[in-house]
Amino acid sequence: MIESPTNAPVNYSSCVMHVRR
């Protein structure tokens, strides 16, 4: 899912936000 290094933090935050609700 992570294609670019700049997208890594964005994807991580999205995942954490969705999982941590």
Residue frames as a rotation matrix with the C-alpha (Angstrom) as fourth column:
MET 1
0.569 0.822 0.000 0.00
0.822 -0.569 0.000 0.00
0.000 0.000 -1.000 0.00
ILE 2
0.582 -0.446 -0.680 2.90
0.018 -0.829 0.559 2.32
-0.813 -0.337 -0.475 0.77
GLU 3
0.725 -0.305 0.617 4.34
0.682 0.193 -0.706 3.39
0.096 0.932 0.349 -2.59
SER 4
0.226 -0.644 0.731 6.12
0.148 -0.719 -0.679 6.64
0.963 0.262 -0.067 -1.70
PRO 5
-0.531 -0.536 -0.656 8.13
0.733 0.099 -0.673 7.56
0.426 -0.838 0.340 1.42
THR 6
-0.925 0.236 0.298 6.03
-0.308 -0.924 -0.227 10.71
0.221 -0.302 0.927 1.77
ASN 7
-0.004 0.982 -0.191 2.86
-0.624 0.147 0.768 8.63
0.782 0.122 0.612 1.73
ALA 8
-0.436 -0.244 -0.866 4.16
0.365 0.832 -0.418 6.30
0.822 -0.499 -0.274 4.44
PRO 9
-0.985 0.046 -0.168 3.25
0.139 -0.374 -0.917 8.64
-0.106 -0.926 0.362 7.36
VAL 10
-0.514 0.846 -0.140 -0.09
-0.854 -0.489 0.180 9.45
0.084 0.212 0.974 5.76
ASN 11
-0.003 0.495 -0.869 -1.03
-0.346 0.815 0.466 5.80
0.938 0.302 0.168 5.32
TYR 12
-0.666 -0.328 -0.670 0.19
0.464 0.522 -0.716 4.94
0.584 -0.788 -0.195 8.80
SER 13
-0.940 0.334 0.070 -1.83
-0.291 -0.677 -0.676 7.75
-0.178 -0.656 0.733 10.37
SER 14
-0.210 0.905 -0.370 -4.92
-0.888 -0.019 0.459 6.66
0.408 0.425 0.808 8.45
CYS 15
-0.125 0.100 -0.987 -4.47
0.047 0.994 0.094 3.06
0.991 -0.034 -0.129 9.54
VAL 16
-0.866 -0.266 -0.424 -3.88
0.422 0.068 -0.904 4.01
0.269 -0.962 0.054 13.17
MET 17
-0.782 0.616 0.095 -6.83
-0.615 -0.738 -0.279 6.38
-0.102 -0.277 0.955 13.19
HIS 18
-0.014 0.807 -0.591 -9.10
-0.745 0.386 0.545 3.70
0.667 0.448 0.595 11.72
VAL 19
-0.144 -0.115 -0.983 -7.86
0.317 0.936 -0.155 0.98
0.938 -0.334 -0.099 14.04
ARG 20
-0.870 -0.251 -0.425 -7.60
0.477 -0.203 -0.855 3.15
0.128 -0.947 0.296 17.17
ARG 21
0.050 0.963 0.265 -10.96
0.761 -0.208 0.614 4.77
0.647 0.171 -0.743 16.34
